[in-house]
Amino acid sequence: MKFETIIYQKSHSMVEIILNRPNRGNAINNKLAEELEISINEAEKDNEIKVIILFGNGKGFCGGADVSEINFDSVDEVESFLRKIHGLFNKIEKIEKPTIAAINGYALGGGCELALCFDIRIASEKAIVGVPEIKMGFLPGAGGTQRLPRLIGVNNALEMLFTGEPFDAHGAYRLGLFNKVVAHERLIDETRKLGEILAKKSPQALKMAKKLVKNGMNMDLKSALEFEIQGVSYLSYEAISKKKA
């Protein structure tokens, strides 16, 4: 499939989805949102693909929403737009396959919120991340007020939301926003290397690990531990049965 704003590169058991609006900082417009959803759906249903990787073409990852295309005439229109973006980001977060975001530069506003939907975030040492919306009198509305505190804690999230100030790669790493920071020229290679490692793991085990962690986070501890027992018991039985066969 040919895209206008996305590059879709499948290589064996991995796919690289590249945001491809470098002249606009890979900002999210309607077309990019539409094509990103199509590409995510394609990667999800392709049984050959074990790992999904997201890059940004050019000097940045994603600069957020393309404000040049936003023109709301009512609160209802804003709400409709946010629901559309929430639907896309929720879909990315719920993918059963491992997902990795490679942050090569600016990940601001909606770009930061997009990165939060991925399981693992690897950053270039040149990465800058933040939610600057408060400087314009509003707040991030694509999951930032909810995913940030779940990832980095309430106090750190409120600092980011209150000030709107960005963090460099190492500052974001210390907060827990990034899993790893690497030399800029090594970002793609290091991300692919991790993708290759994950692609060799049991797809069933990866899927179960993600299910247990993501769902368990929304349960009380007692219920989550029972959920773990059930999930791991099923997975272990399946694995042992295959070895005996």
C-alpha positions as CSV (number, residue, x, y, z in Angstrom):
1,M,0.0,0.0,0.0
2,K,1.3,3.5,-0.9
3,F,1.1,6.2,1.7
4,E,1.5,9.9,1.5
5,T,2.6,10.6,5.1
6,I,3.9,7.2,6.3
7,I,6.7,5.0,5.2
8,Y,5.9,1.3,5.8
9,Q,8.9,-0.9,5.8
10,K,8.5,-4.6,6.6
11,S,11.6,-6.7,7.1
12,H,11.1,-10.4,8.0
13,S,9.5,-10.4,11.5
14,M,9.6,-6.6,12.1
15,V,7.9,-3.6,10.6
16,E,9.1,0.0,10.7
17,I,6.5,2.7,10.5
18,I,8.1,6.0,9.7
19,L,6.2,9.3,10.2
20,N,7.0,11.1,6.9
21,R,6.2,14.8,7.1
22,P,9.7,16.1,7.9
23,N,9.0,19.6,6.5
24,R,6.2,19.9,9.1
25,G,8.2,18.2,11.9
26,N,6.1,15.1,11.4
27,A,3.1,16.9,12.9
28,I,-0.1,15.0,13.0
29,N,-2.7,16.1,10.5
30,N,-5.8,14.2,9.4
31,K,-4.0,12.3,6.7
32,L,-1.2,11.2,8.9
33,A,-3.6,10.0,11.6
34,E,-5.6,8.1,9.0
35,E,-2.5,6.4,7.4
36,L,-1.0,5.7,10.8
37,E,-4.1,3.8,11.8
38,I,-4.2,1.9,8.5
39,S,-0.5,0.9,8.9
40,I,-1.0,-0.1,12.6
41,N,-4.0,-2.3,11.6
42,E,-1.9,-3.9,8.8
43,A,0.9,-4.7,11.1
44,E,-1.4,-6.0,13.8
45,K,-3.1,-8.5,11.5
46,D,0.1,-9.6,9.7
47,N,1.1,-12.9,11.4
48,E,4.6,-12.6,10.1
49,I,5.2,-9.4,12.0
50,K,6.3,-9.9,15.6
51,V,7.5,-6.4,16.5
52,I,6.3,-2.9,15.5
53,I,8.8,0.0,15.5
54,L,7.9,3.7,15.0
55,F,10.4,6.3,13.8
56,G,10.2,9.9,12.7
57,N,11.8,11.0,9.4
58,G,14.1,13.9,9.4
59,K,15.3,15.8,12.5
60,G,12.3,15.1,14.8
61,F,10.0,12.4,16.0
62,C,6.7,14.3,16.1
63,G,5.9,17.9,16.9
64,G,2.3,17.2,17.9
65,A,-0.8,18.3,16.1
66,D,-0.5,20.3,12.9
67,V,-2.0,23.6,14.1
68,S,-2.1,24.9,10.6
69,E,-4.9,22.5,9.8
70,I,-6.9,22.9,13.1
71,N,-9.8,25.3,12.9
72,F,-12.6,24.5,15.4
73,D,-15.9,26.4,15.4
74,S,-17.3,24.8,18.6
75,V,-16.5,22.8,21.7
76,D,-18.2,19.8,20.0
77,E,-15.7,19.9,17.2
78,V,-12.8,19.9,19.6
79,E,-14.3,16.9,21.5
80,S,-14.9,15.1,18.2
81,F,-11.2,15.6,17.2
82,L,-9.9,14.5,20.6
83,R,-12.1,11.3,20.5
84,K,-10.6,10.5,17.1
85,I,-7.0,10.9,18.3
86,H,-7.9,9.0,21.5
87,G,-9.2,6.1,19.4
88,L,-6.0,5.9,17.4
89,F,-3.7,6.1,20.4
90,N,-5.8,3.6,22.4
91,K,-5.5,1.2,19.5
92,I,-1.7,1.6,19.4
93,E,-1.5,1.0,23.2
94,K,-3.7,-2.1,23.0
95,I,-1.7,-3.9,20.2
96,E,-0.8,-7.3,21.5
97,K,2.6,-7.3,19.8
98,P,5.6,-5.5,21.3
99,T,5.9,-1.9,20.2
100,I,9.0,0.4,20.2
101,A,9.2,4.1,19.6
102,A,12.6,5.6,18.6
103,I,12.7,9.2,19.6
104,N,15.2,11.0,17.3
105,G,14.5,14.6,18.2
106,Y,11.5,16.7,19.3
107,A,8.6,14.8,20.7
108,L,6.3,17.6,21.9
109,G,2.6,17.8,22.7
110,G,0.8,15.1,20.8
111,G,4.2,13.7,19.7
112,C,5.0,13.0,23.4
113,E,1.5,11.6,23.9
114,L,2.0,9.3,20.8
115,A,5.3,8.0,22.3
116,L,3.6,7.2,25.6
117,C,1.4,4.7,23.8
118,F,4.4,2.5,23.0
119,D,5.7,-0.3,25.2
120,I,9.4,0.8,25.0
121,R,10.9,4.2,24.2
122,I,14.5,4.5,23.0
123,A,15.8,8.0,22.6
124,S,18.6,9.7,20.8
125,E,20.8,11.9,23.0
126,K,19.4,14.8,21.0
127,A,15.8,14.0,21.9
128,I,13.6,16.7,23.5
129,V,10.3,15.7,25.1
130,G,7.6,17.8,26.6
131,V,3.9,18.9,26.8
132,P,4.0,22.7,26.2
133,E,0.3,23.2,25.8
134,I,-0.2,25.2,29.0
135,K,1.9,28.0,27.4
136,M,-0.9,28.4,24.9
137,G,-3.6,28.2,27.6
138,F,-4.8,24.7,27.3
139,L,-3.6,21.1,28.2
140,P,-2.6,18.0,26.3
141,G,-5.8,16.1,25.4
142,A,-4.5,12.9,23.7
143,G,-3.9,11.0,26.9
144,G,-1.1,13.1,28.3
145,T,-2.8,13.9,31.6
146,Q,-3.5,10.2,32.2
147,R,-0.6,8.3,30.8
148,L,2.1,10.6,32.1
149,P,1.3,10.2,35.8
150,R,0.9,6.4,35.4
151,L,4.4,6.3,33.9
152,I,6.5,8.9,35.8
153,G,4.3,9.5,38.9
154,V,1.9,12.3,39.8
155,N,4.4,14.9,41.0
156,N,6.6,14.6,37.9
157,A,3.6,14.6,35.6
158,L,2.2,17.7,37.2
159,E,5.5,19.5,36.9
160,M,5.6,18.8,33.2
161,L,1.9,19.9,32.8
162,F,2.2,23.0,35.0
163,T,5.4,24.4,33.5
164,G,5.2,23.2,29.9
165,E,9.0,23.0,30.0
166,P,10.7,20.3,27.9
167,F,13.2,17.8,29.1
168,D,16.3,16.7,27.3
169,A,17.0,13.0,26.7
170,H,18.9,12.3,29.9
171,G,16.4,14.3,32.1
172,A,13.5,12.4,30.5
173,Y,15.4,9.1,31.1
174,R,15.8,9.9,34.8
175,L,12.0,10.5,35.0
176,G,11.3,7.2,33.5
177,L,10.0,8.5,30.2
178,F,12.7,6.7,28.2
179,N,13.9,3.2,28.6
180,K,17.3,4.0,27.1
181,V,19.3,6.9,25.7
182,V,21.8,6.2,22.9
183,A,24.2,8.1,20.7
184,H,22.2,9.9,18.0
185,E,23.9,8.0,15.1
186,R,23.2,4.7,16.8
187,L,19.5,5.2,17.5
188,I,18.1,3.2,14.5
189,D,20.7,0.4,14.9
190,E,20.0,0.0,18.6
191,T,16.3,0.1,18.1
192,R,16.4,-2.6,15.4
193,K,18.7,-4.7,17.6
194,L,16.2,-4.7,20.4
195,G,13.4,-5.4,17.9
196,E,15.4,-8.5,16.6
197,I,15.8,-9.7,20.2
198,L,12.1,-9.5,20.9
199,A,11.2,-11.0,17.6
200,K,13.0,-14.2,18.6
201,K,11.0,-14.6,21.8
202,S,7.8,-16.6,22.1
203,P,5.0,-14.5,20.7
204,Q,2.6,-16.1,23.1
205,A,4.8,-15.2,26.1
206,L,5.3,-11.6,24.8
207,K,1.5,-11.3,24.4
208,M,0.8,-12.7,27.8
209,A,3.4,-10.5,29.5
210,K,1.9,-7.4,28.0
211,K,-1.6,-8.5,28.9
212,L,-0.7,-9.2,32.5
213,V,1.1,-5.9,33.0
214,K,-1.3,-3.7,31.2
215,N,-4.5,-5.2,32.7
216,G,-3.0,-5.8,36.1
217,M,-2.2,-2.1,36.5
218,N,-5.9,-1.4,36.5
219,M,-6.6,-4.0,39.2
220,D,-6.1,-4.2,43.0
221,L,-3.0,-6.2,43.9
222,K,-5.0,-9.3,45.1
223,S,-6.9,-9.5,41.8
224,A,-3.8,-8.8,39.7
225,L,-1.9,-11.6,41.4
226,E,-4.8,-14.0,40.8
227,F,-4.8,-12.8,37.1
228,E,-1.0,-13.6,37.0
229,I,-1.6,-17.1,38.3
230,Q,-4.2,-17.9,35.7
231,G,-2.2,-16.4,32.8
232,V,1.1,-17.9,33.7
233,S,-0.5,-21.3,34.4
234,Y,-2.0,-21.4,31.0
235,L,1.2,-20.2,29.3
236,S,3.4,-22.7,31.2
237,Y,1.1,-25.6,30.4
238,E,1.1,-24.8,26.7
239,A,4.9,-24.5,26.6
240,I,5.5,-27.7,28.5
241,S,2.9,-29.6,26.3
242,K,4.7,-28.5,23.1
243,K,8.0,-29.8,24.5
244,K,6.5,-33.1,25.3
245,A,4.9,-33.5,21.9
